[in-house]
Amino acid sequence: MRETFEIGEIVTGIYKTGKYIGEVTNSRPGSYVVKVLAVLKHPVQGDLHNVKQADVPFFHERRALAFREQTNIPEQMVKKYEGEIPEYTESLKLALETQMNSFSEDDSPFAVRSLETLEQLKKDYKLKKKQNDQITYCAIWSLLCTHFL
């Protein structure tokens, strides 16, 4: 017997090879509408009809669903989620790095092409370390020194 979910429940859902944590926002026959809150697994790159093949007419770039993006997920792909919901950007970064690391020791044409695609996505997502992080830390340190020393 399948679980049923109410609007507002927190679930995991698999959508086009990506896995997400989200909130159920609607129910339809055979599927749920889920609002994305975090990424657990980044979608696989390439042609899903020619798995792990690099020499294909079109090597698909698959982006993760965006924060608060709503998508229909088949009911059999939705499961209850219990636990803390990670911050979206950090979860995306971890999911992307995990997938990239899985290809790092593989020199197959598919792995190389996937890594190239994922590197481009990383730039598009703007997941590099923020340049103003050091300024923020200095500002906090300065504030602490001013008030407590």
OpenMM code with the backbone's topology and positions (N, CA, C; nanometers):
from openmm import Vec3, app, unit

residues = "MET ARG GLU THR PHE GLU ILE GLY GLU ILE VAL THR GLY ILE TYR LYS THR GLY LYS TYR ILE GLY GLU VAL THR ASN SER ARG PRO GLY SER TYR VAL VAL LYS VAL LEU ALA VAL LEU LYS HIS PRO VAL GLN GLY ASP LEU HIS ASN VAL LYS GLN ALA ASP VAL PRO PHE PHE HIS GLU ARG ARG ALA LEU ALA PHE ARG GLU GLN THR ASN ILE PRO GLU GLN MET VAL LYS LYS TYR GLU GLY GLU ILE PRO GLU TYR THR GLU SER LEU LYS LEU ALA LEU GLU THR GLN MET ASN SER PHE SER GLU ASP ASP SER PRO PHE ALA VAL ARG SER LEU GLU THR LEU GLU GLN LEU LYS LYS ASP TYR LYS LEU LYS LYS LYS GLN ASN ASP GLN ILE THR TYR CYS ALA ILE TRP SER LEU LEU CYS THR HIS PHE LEU".split()
positions = [
    Vec3(0.0833, -0.1183, 0.0000),
    Vec3(0.0000, 0.0000, 0.0000),
    Vec3(0.0885, 0.1256, 0.0000),
    Vec3(0.0588, 0.2176, -0.0891),
    Vec3(0.1372, 0.3409, -0.1008),
    Vec3(0.0981, 0.4405, 0.0062),
    Vec3(0.1981, 0.5176, 0.0475),
    Vec3(0.1715, 0.6265, 0.1416),
    Vec3(0.0951, 0.7366, 0.0694),
    Vec3(0.0117, 0.8058, 0.1432),
    Vec3(-0.0513, 0.9256, 0.0882),
    Vec3(-0.0023, 1.0440, 0.1691),
    Vec3(0.0089, 1.1574, 0.1031),
    Vec3(0.0647, 1.2763, 0.1662),
    Vec3(-0.0338, 1.3917, 0.1582),
    Vec3(-0.0303, 1.4723, 0.2615),
    Vec3(-0.1157, 1.5905, 0.2694),
    Vec3(-0.0362, 1.7130, 0.2264),
    Vec3(-0.1073, 1.8154, 0.1843),
    Vec3(-0.0430, 1.9423, 0.1502),
    Vec3(0.0317, 1.9929, 0.2733),
    Vec3(0.1556, 2.0348, 0.2517),
    Vec3(0.2396, 2.0849, 0.3601),
    Vec3(0.3382, 1.9833, 0.4144),
    Vec3(0.3189, 1.8543, 0.3835),
    Vec3(0.4128, 1.7524, 0.4326),
    Vec3(0.5458, 1.7625, 0.3592),
    Vec3(0.6531, 1.7302, 0.4315),
    Vec3(0.7877, 1.7320, 0.3751),
    Vec3(0.8208, 1.5912, 0.3258),
    Vec3(0.8666, 1.5839, 0.2003),
    Vec3(0.8905, 1.4559, 0.1349),
    Vec3(1.0220, 1.4597, 0.0566),
    Vec3(1.0642, 1.3413, 0.0110),
    Vec3(1.1691, 1.3348, -0.0905),
    Vec3(1.1006, 1.2920, -0.2190),
    Vec3(1.1569, 1.3354, -0.3295),
    Vec3(1.1014, 1.2973, -0.4583),
    Vec3(1.2113, 1.2830, -0.5612),
    Vec3(1.1956, 1.1836, -0.6478),
    Vec3(1.2909, 1.1636, -0.7569),
    Vec3(1.2266, 1.2170, -0.8836),
    Vec3(1.3000, 1.3073, -0.9504),
    Vec3(1.2510, 1.3677, -1.0737),
    Vec3(1.3641, 1.3705, -1.1757),
    Vec3(1.3477, 1.2971, -1.2852),
    Vec3(1.4464, 1.2928, -1.3938),
    Vec3(1.5888, 1.2727, -1.3430),
    Vec3(1.6128, 1.1731, -1.2680),
    Vec3(1.7414, 1.1283, -1.2122),
    Vec3(1.7950, 1.2157, -1.0999),
    Vec3(1.7271, 1.3221, -1.0629),
    Vec3(1.7662, 1.4016, -0.9470),
    Vec3(1.6776, 1.3642, -0.8294),
    Vec3(1.7278, 1.3854, -0.7084),
    Vec3(1.6473, 1.3576, -0.5892),
    Vec3(1.6449, 1.4830, -0.5033),
    Vec3(1.5256, 1.5168, -0.4546),
    Vec3(1.5038, 1.6437, -0.3865),
    Vec3(1.4260, 1.6253, -0.2569),
    Vec3(1.4423, 1.7223, -0.1671),
    Vec3(1.3557, 1.7346, -0.0500),
    Vec3(1.2614, 1.8488, -0.0838),
    Vec3(1.1345, 1.8286, -0.0555),
    Vec3(1.0394, 1.9340, -0.0875),
    Vec3(0.9123, 1.9257, -0.0057),
    Vec3(0.8263, 2.0211, -0.0311),
    Vec3(0.6976, 2.0308, 0.0382),
    Vec3(0.5860, 2.0012, -0.0612),
    Vec3(0.4943, 1.9135, -0.0229),
    Vec3(0.3789, 1.8837, -0.1073),
    Vec3(0.2892, 2.0075, -0.1103),
    Vec3(0.2598, 2.0556, -0.2322),
    Vec3(0.1744, 2.1738, -0.2455),
    Vec3(0.0418, 2.1423, -0.3134),
    Vec3(0.0324, 2.0235, -0.3737),
    Vec3(-0.0921, 1.9837, -0.4384),
    Vec3(-0.0873, 1.8336, -0.4637),
    Vec3(-0.2037, 1.7763, -0.4805),
    Vec3(-0.2152, 1.6341, -0.5089),
    Vec3(-0.2975, 1.6188, -0.6359),
    Vec3(-0.2494, 1.5341, -0.7249),
    Vec3(-0.3211, 1.5062, -0.8490),
    Vec3(-0.3301, 1.3545, -0.8631),
    Vec3(-0.4204, 1.3058, -0.9454),
    Vec3(-0.4263, 1.1604, -0.9649),
    Vec3(-0.2921, 1.1062, -1.0155),
    Vec3(-0.2287, 1.0216, -0.9359),
    Vec3(-0.1034, 0.9585, -0.9753),
    Vec3(0.0224, 1.0382, -0.9491),
    Vec3(0.0091, 1.1615, -0.8987),
    Vec3(0.1298, 1.2412, -0.8729),
    Vec3(0.1048, 1.3462, -0.7654),
    Vec3(0.2158, 1.4030, -0.7194),
    Vec3(0.2121, 1.5139, -0.6244),
    Vec3(0.2875, 1.6314, -0.6848),
    Vec3(0.2409, 1.7516, -0.6538),
    Vec3(0.3167, 1.8713, -0.6887),
    Vec3(0.4031, 1.9011, -0.5669),
    Vec3(0.5347, 1.9090, -0.5899),
    Vec3(0.6301, 1.9271, -0.4809),
    Vec3(0.7106, 2.0537, -0.5053),
    Vec3(0.7205, 2.1370, -0.4007),
    Vec3(0.8023, 2.2584, -0.4054),
    Vec3(0.9407, 2.2229, -0.3520),
    Vec3(1.0433, 2.2421, -0.4344),
    Vec3(1.1803, 2.2023, -0.4009),
    Vec3(1.2377, 2.2906, -0.2905),
    Vec3(1.2940, 2.2249, -0.1873),
    Vec3(1.3588, 2.2953, -0.0763),
    Vec3(1.5078, 2.2636, -0.0670),
    Vec3(1.5496, 2.1464, -0.1177),
    Vec3(1.6910, 2.1065, -0.1124),
    Vec3(1.7167, 1.9976, -0.2165),
    Vec3(1.8434, 1.9810, -0.2515),
    Vec3(1.8858, 1.8804, -0.3499),
    Vec3(1.9608, 1.7696, -0.2760),
    Vec3(1.9196, 1.6450, -0.2966),
    Vec3(1.9898, 1.5307, -0.2376),
    Vec3(2.0830, 1.4640, -0.3384),
    Vec3(2.0418, 1.4598, -0.4649),
    Vec3(2.1234, 1.3988, -0.5708),
    Vec3(2.1076, 1.4831, -0.6962),
    Vec3(2.2202, 1.5238, -0.7527),
    Vec3(2.2171, 1.6047, -0.8746),
    Vec3(2.1777, 1.5166, -0.9932),
    Vec3(2.0983, 1.5690, -1.0876),
    Vec3(2.0606, 1.4891, -1.2048),
    Vec3(2.1822, 1.4433, -1.2864),
    Vec3(2.1690, 1.3272, -1.3469),
    Vec3(2.2735, 1.2684, -1.4304),
    Vec3(2.2792, 1.3429, -1.5637),
    Vec3(2.3997, 1.3593, -1.6154),
    Vec3(2.4191, 1.4256, -1.7441),
    Vec3(2.4183, 1.3216, -1.8556),
    Vec3(2.3967, 1.3679, -1.9783),
    Vec3(2.4050, 1.2794, -2.0938),
    Vec3(2.2695, 1.2349, -2.1442),
    Vec3(2.2724, 1.1424, -2.2374),
    Vec3(2.1526, 1.0907, -2.3025),
    Vec3(2.1003, 0.9714, -2.2226),
    Vec3(1.9836, 0.9859, -2.1643),
    Vec3(1.9283, 0.8791, -2.0807),
    Vec3(1.8899, 0.7549, -2.1608),
    Vec3(1.8763, 0.7704, -2.2924),
    Vec3(1.8425, 0.6554, -2.3766),
    Vec3(1.9674, 0.5780, -2.4186),
    Vec3(2.0829, 0.6401, -2.4014),
    Vec3(2.2119, 0.5765, -2.4295),
    Vec3(2.3003, 0.5963, -2.3070),
    Vec3(2.2680, 0.5226, -2.2029),
    Vec3(2.3310, 0.5400, -2.0721),
    Vec3(2.4823, 0.5220, -2.0799),
    Vec3(2.5531, 0.6156, -2.0168),
    Vec3(2.6993, 0.6160, -2.0066),
    Vec3(2.7701, 0.6189, -2.1422),
    Vec3(2.7035, 0.6740, -2.2420),
    Vec3(2.7633, 0.6904, -2.3738),
    Vec3(2.7943, 0.8378, -2.3959),
    Vec3(2.9161, 0.8681, -2.4393),
    Vec3(2.9559, 1.0070, -2.4642),
    Vec3(2.9376, 1.0460, -2.6101),
    Vec3(2.9468, 0.9483, -2.6990),
    Vec3(2.9380, 0.9753, -2.8422),
    Vec3(2.7923, 0.9620, -2.8874),
    Vec3(2.7138, 1.0617, -2.8517),
    Vec3(2.5713, 1.0640, -2.8854),
    Vec3(2.5413, 1.1949, -2.9576),
    Vec3(2.4321, 1.1987, -3.0357),
    Vec3(2.4006, 1.3220, -3.1082),
    Vec3(2.3823, 1.4441, -3.0173),
    Vec3(2.3224, 1.4231, -2.9006),
    Vec3(2.3014, 1.5355, -2.8091),
    Vec3(2.3267, 1.4900, -2.6661),
    Vec3(2.4337, 1.5413, -2.6064),
    Vec3(2.4692, 1.5086, -2.4682),
    Vec3(2.3979, 1.6098, -2.3782),
    Vec3(2.2910, 1.5666, -2.3141),
    Vec3(2.2045, 1.6563, -2.2378),
    Vec3(2.2719, 1.7135, -2.1137),
    Vec3(2.2535, 1.8425, -2.0946),
    Vec3(2.2929, 1.9086, -1.9700),
    Vec3(2.1674, 1.9144, -1.8840),
    Vec3(2.1739, 1.8568, -1.7666),
    Vec3(2.0572, 1.8562, -1.6776),
    Vec3(2.0872, 1.9354, -1.5520),
    Vec3(2.0149, 2.0452, -1.5367),
    Vec3(2.0280, 2.1294, -1.4187),
    Vec3(1.9422, 2.0719, -1.3065),
    Vec3(1.9825, 2.0984, -1.1846),
    Vec3(1.8978, 2.0639, -1.0699),
    Vec3(1.7782, 2.1583, -1.0695),
    Vec3(1.6677, 2.1119, -1.0156),
    Vec3(1.5520, 2.1997, -1.0014),
    Vec3(1.5876, 2.3138, -0.9071),
    Vec3(1.5322, 2.4299, -0.9322),
    Vec3(1.5638, 2.5502, -0.8558),
    Vec3(1.4918, 2.5514, -0.7210),
    Vec3(1.5429, 2.6342, -0.6298),
    Vec3(1.4807, 2.6527, -0.4991),
    Vec3(1.3380, 2.7030, -0.5185),
    Vec3(1.2445, 2.6366, -0.4553),
    Vec3(1.1014, 2.6663, -0.4596),
    Vec3(1.0353, 2.6382, -0.5945),
    Vec3(1.1097, 2.5789, -0.6871),
    Vec3(1.0481, 2.5371, -0.8129),
    Vec3(0.9496, 2.4253, -0.7814),
    Vec3(0.8351, 2.4281, -0.8484),
    Vec3(0.7346, 2.3249, -0.8250),
    Vec3(0.7319, 2.2310, -0.9440),
    Vec3(0.7211, 2.1031, -0.9143),
    Vec3(0.7229, 2.0028, -1.0202),
    Vec3(0.6293, 1.8879, -0.9853),
    Vec3(0.5765, 1.8242, -1.0880),
    Vec3(0.4935, 1.7049, -1.0691),
    Vec3(0.5842, 1.5840, -1.0550),
    Vec3(0.5644, 1.5088, -0.9487),
    Vec3(0.6435, 1.3876, -0.9269),
    Vec3(0.5468, 1.2702, -0.9114),
    Vec3(0.5689, 1.1626, -0.9887),
    Vec3(0.4815, 1.0456, -0.9762),
    Vec3(0.4763, 0.9968, -0.8312),
    Vec3(0.3571, 0.9563, -0.7880),
    Vec3(0.3384, 0.9207, -0.6461),
    Vec3(0.4323, 0.8108, -0.5985),
    Vec3(0.4702, 0.7175, -0.6855),
    Vec3(0.5602, 0.6095, -0.6437),
    Vec3(0.7027, 0.6585, -0.6210),
    Vec3(0.7338, 0.7809, -0.6645),
    Vec3(0.8677, 0.8388, -0.6458),
    Vec3(0.8737, 0.9336, -0.5263),
    Vec3(0.7644, 0.9441, -0.4520),
    Vec3(0.7571, 1.0350, -0.3372),
    Vec3(0.7570, 0.9535, -0.2082),
    Vec3(0.8446, 0.9913, -0.1160),
    Vec3(0.8555, 0.9236, 0.0144),
    Vec3(0.8585, 1.0292, 0.1248),
    Vec3(0.8165, 0.9899, 0.2426),
    Vec3(0.8186, 1.0805, 0.3577),
    Vec3(0.9628, 1.1144, 0.3932),
    Vec3(0.9852, 1.2396, 0.4314),
    Vec3(1.1186, 1.2823, 0.4748),
    Vec3(1.1106, 1.3245, 0.6199),
    Vec3(1.1981, 1.2686, 0.6998),
    Vec3(1.2084, 1.3086, 0.8393),
    Vec3(1.3525, 1.3477, 0.8635),
    Vec3(1.3709, 1.4632, 0.9121),
    Vec3(1.5061, 1.5115, 0.9360),
    Vec3(1.5125, 1.6598, 0.9091),
    Vec3(1.6302, 1.7119, 0.9310),
    Vec3(1.6509, 1.8540, 0.9097),
    Vec3(1.6625, 1.8810, 0.7601),
    Vec3(1.6041, 1.9900, 0.7156),
    Vec3(1.6120, 2.0277, 0.5751),
    Vec3(1.7348, 2.1164, 0.5573),
    Vec3(1.8312, 2.0712, 0.4767),
    Vec3(1.9504, 2.1539, 0.4563),
    Vec3(1.9173, 2.2790, 0.3750),
    Vec3(2.0019, 2.3789, 0.3860),
    Vec3(1.9852, 2.5018, 0.3087),
    Vec3(2.0050, 2.4665, 0.1611),
    Vec3(1.9237, 2.5237, 0.0730),
    Vec3(1.9229, 2.4841, -0.0677),
    Vec3(2.0606, 2.4938, -0.1333),
    Vec3(2.1244, 2.6099, -0.1237),
    Vec3(2.2517, 2.6297, -0.1935),
    Vec3(2.3572, 2.5313, -0.1464),
    Vec3(2.3643, 2.5088, -0.0154),
    Vec3(2.4617, 2.4125, 0.0369),
    Vec3(2.4296, 2.2709, -0.0097),
    Vec3(2.3015, 2.2368, -0.0149),
    Vec3(2.2641, 2.1023, -0.0598),
    Vec3(2.2965, 2.0838, -0.2079),
    Vec3(2.2755, 2.1883, -0.2875),
    Vec3(2.3090, 2.1822, -0.4298),
    Vec3(2.4592, 2.1642, -0.4478),
    Vec3(2.5358, 2.2411, -0.3725),
    Vec3(2.6820, 2.2327, -0.3808),
    Vec3(2.7297, 2.0919, -0.3447),
    Vec3(2.6779, 2.0353, -0.2361),
    Vec3(2.7172, 1.9011, -0.1930),
    Vec3(2.6772, 1.7959, -0.2966),
    Vec3(2.5554, 1.8052, -0.3489),
    Vec3(2.5090, 1.7080, -0.4487),
    Vec3(2.5933, 1.7148, -0.5756),
    Vec3(2.6262, 1.8360, -0.6177),
    Vec3(2.7081, 1.8537, -0.7375),
    Vec3(2.8492, 1.7999, -0.7154),
    Vec3(2.9092, 1.8341, -0.6018),
    Vec3(3.0447, 1.7865, -0.5712),
    Vec3(3.0491, 1.6342, -0.5581),
    Vec3(2.9466, 1.5763, -0.4994),
    Vec3(2.9398, 1.4302, -0.4858),
    Vec3(2.9389, 1.3645, -0.6230),
    Vec3(2.8578, 1.4192, -0.7133),
    Vec3(2.8528, 1.3611, -0.8471),
    Vec3(2.9850, 1.3817, -0.9210),
    Vec3(3.0444, 1.4998, -0.9067),
    Vec3(3.1728, 1.5262, -0.9721),
    Vec3(3.2811, 1.4322, -0.9184),
    Vec3(3.2828, 1.4103, -0.7883),
    Vec3(3.3813, 1.3197, -0.7275),
    Vec3(3.3657, 1.1764, -0.7771),
    Vec3(3.2429, 1.1375, -0.8077),
    Vec3(3.2210, 1.0007, -0.8561),
    Vec3(3.2851, 0.9780, -0.9930),
    Vec3(3.3129, 1.0867, -1.0662),
    Vec3(3.3768, 1.0753, -1.1975),
    Vec3(3.5256, 1.1070, -1.1943),
    Vec3(3.5763, 1.1560, -1.0834),
    Vec3(3.7134, 1.2074, -1.0783),
    Vec3(3.8209, 1.1024, -1.1084),
    Vec3(3.7982, 0.9777, -1.0745),
    Vec3(3.8974, 0.8722, -1.0977),
    Vec3(3.8673, 0.7929, -1.2251),
    Vec3(3.7632, 0.8327, -1.2957),
    Vec3(3.7188, 0.7607, -1.4152),
    Vec3(3.7619, 0.8398, -1.5387),
    Vec3(3.8378, 0.7765, -1.6274),
    Vec3(3.8822, 0.8477, -1.7473),
    Vec3(3.8055, 0.8051, -1.8729),
    Vec3(3.6897, 0.7437, -1.8531),
    Vec3(3.6075, 0.7048, -1.9680),
    Vec3(3.5553, 0.8310, -2.0379),
    Vec3(3.5261, 0.8223, -2.1675),
    Vec3(3.4734, 0.9393, -2.2388),
    Vec3(3.3464, 0.9961, -2.1740),
    Vec3(3.2604, 0.9070, -2.1229),
    Vec3(3.1381, 0.9537, -2.0571),
    Vec3(3.1701, 1.0344, -1.9316),
    Vec3(3.2631, 0.9857, -1.8504),
    Vec3(3.3005, 1.0563, -1.7270),
    Vec3(3.3621, 1.1917, -1.7588),
    Vec3(3.4492, 1.1952, -1.8584),
    Vec3(3.5139, 1.3208, -1.8972),
    Vec3(3.4095, 1.4217, -1.9445),
    Vec3(3.3189, 1.3765, -2.0292),
    Vec3(3.2147, 1.4668, -2.0810),
    Vec3(3.1197, 1.5106, -1.9692),
    Vec3(3.0859, 1.4206, -1.8799),
    Vec3(2.9998, 1.4559, -1.7662),
    Vec3(3.0668, 1.5600, -1.6778),
    Vec3(3.1952, 1.5400, -1.6489),
    Vec3(3.2689, 1.6364, -1.5664),
    Vec3(3.2736, 1.7739, -1.6316),
    Vec3(3.2942, 1.7779, -1.7631),
    Vec3(3.2944, 1.9062, -1.8345),
    Vec3(3.1594, 1.9759, -1.8193),
    Vec3(3.0533, 1.8999, -1.8356),
    Vec3(2.9182, 1.9556, -1.8237),
    Vec3(2.8915, 2.0023, -1.6814),
    Vec3(2.9323, 1.9222, -1.5836),
    Vec3(2.9112, 1.9594, -1.4434),
    Vec3(2.9938, 2.0821, -1.4049),
    Vec3(3.1145, 2.0944, -1.4585),
    Vec3(3.1970, 2.2139, -1.4322),
    Vec3(3.1264, 2.3389, -1.4830),
    Vec3(3.0669, 2.3287, -1.6020),
    Vec3(2.9940, 2.4430, -1.6572),
    Vec3(2.8729, 2.4759, -1.5701),
    Vec3(2.8028, 2.3727, -1.5249),
    Vec3(2.6880, 2.3960, -1.4371),
    Vec3(2.7313, 2.4621, -1.3068),
    Vec3(2.8455, 2.4195, -1.2535),
    Vec3(2.8966, 2.4788, -1.1293),
    Vec3(2.9173, 2.6290, -1.1476),
    Vec3(2.9719, 2.6675, -1.2623),
    Vec3(2.9895, 2.8104, -1.2916),
    Vec3(2.8545, 2.8797, -1.3040),
    Vec3(2.7619, 2.8154, -1.3740),
    Vec3(2.6281, 2.8729, -1.3913),
    Vec3(2.5562, 2.8900, -1.2578),
    Vec3(2.5729, 2.7917, -1.1696),
    Vec3(2.5099, 2.7987, -1.0375),
    Vec3(2.5773, 2.9025, -0.9480),
    Vec3(2.6981, 2.9435, -0.9845),
    Vec3(2.7756, 3.0398, -0.9049),
    Vec3(2.8018, 2.9859, -0.7643),
    Vec3(2.8553, 2.8645, -0.7590),
    Vec3(2.8812, 2.7986, -0.6312),
    Vec3(3.0237, 2.8173, -0.5817),
    Vec3(3.0976, 2.9028, -0.6465),
    Vec3(3.2333, 2.9288, -0.5994),
    Vec3(3.2262, 2.9958, -0.4634),
    Vec3(3.3360, 2.9866, -0.3902),
    Vec3(3.3419, 3.0524, -0.2603),
    Vec3(3.3221, 3.2021, -0.2807),
    Vec3(3.2374, 3.2590, -0.1995),
    Vec3(3.2088, 3.4018, -0.2114),
    Vec3(3.3325, 3.4830, -0.1775),
    Vec3(3.3598, 3.5845, -0.2593),
    Vec3(3.4768, 3.6682, -0.2365),
    Vec3(3.4614, 3.7529, -0.1115),
    Vec3(3.3394, 3.7827, -0.0740),
    Vec3(3.3206, 3.8695, 0.0424),
    Vec3(3.3141, 3.7925, 0.1744),
    Vec3(3.3360, 3.6597, 0.1720),
    Vec3(3.3355, 3.5824, 0.2963),
    Vec3(3.4389, 3.6346, 0.3952),
    Vec3(3.5602, 3.6620, 0.3457),
    Vec3(3.6657, 3.7089, 0.4350),
    Vec3(3.6289, 3.8451, 0.4925),
    Vec3(3.5691, 3.9309, 0.4123),
    Vec3(3.5258, 4.0624, 0.4608),
    Vec3(3.4211, 4.0444, 0.5702),
    Vec3(3.3286, 3.9509, 0.5492),
    Vec3(3.2244, 3.9249, 0.6487),
    Vec3(3.2860, 3.8769, 0.7793),
    Vec3(3.3811, 3.7830, 0.7724),
    Vec3(3.4467, 3.7335, 0.8933),
    Vec3(3.5203, 3.8467, 0.9652),
    Vec3(3.5868, 3.9326, 0.8884),
    Vec3(3.6584, 4.0459, 0.9486),
    Vec3(3.5611, 4.1417, 1.0162),
    Vec3(3.4467, 4.1652, 0.9537),
    Vec3(3.3470, 4.2550, 1.0113),
    Vec3(3.2922, 4.1975, 1.1418),
    Vec3(3.2672, 4.0675, 1.1435),
    Vec3(3.2171, 4.0028, 1.2655),
    Vec3(3.3233, 4.0092, 1.3748),
    Vec3(3.4486, 3.9786, 1.3405),
    Vec3(3.5570, 3.9837, 1.4373),
    Vec3(3.5708, 4.1242, 1.4947),
    Vec3(3.5643, 4.2228, 1.4079),
    Vec3(3.5746, 4.3623, 1.4508),
    Vec3(3.4614, 4.3979, 1.5470),
    Vec3(3.3415, 4.3540, 1.5146),
    Vec3(3.2253, 4.3797, 1.5996),
    Vec3(3.2427, 4.3133, 1.7359),
    Vec3(3.2890, 4.1881, 1.7365),
    Vec3(3.3110, 4.1172, 1.8625),
    Vec3(3.4174, 4.1871, 1.9468),
    Vec3(3.5266, 4.2278, 1.8828),
    Vec3(3.6351, 4.2958, 1.9548),
    Vec3(3.5866, 4.4274, 2.0148),
    Vec3(3.5042, 4.4993, 1.9406),
    Vec3(3.4535, 4.6287, 1.9865),
    Vec3(3.3658, 4.6129, 2.1105),
    Vec3(3.2841, 4.5090, 2.1118),
    Vec3(3.1876, 4.4922, 2.2206),
    Vec3(3.2387, 4.4128, 2.3399),
    Vec3(3.3359, 4.3265, 2.3189),
    Vec3(3.3754, 4.2371, 2.4274),
    Vec3(3.5182, 4.2549, 2.4772),
    Vec3(3.5955, 4.3412, 2.4172),
    Vec3(3.7337, 4.3595, 2.4635),
    Vec3(3.7519, 4.4917, 2.5333),
] * unit.nanometer
topology = app.Topology()
chain = topology.addChain("A")
for resn in residues:
    res = topology.addResidue(resn, chain)
    for name in ("N", "CA", "C"):
        topology.addAtom(name, app.Element.getBySymbol(name[0]), res)
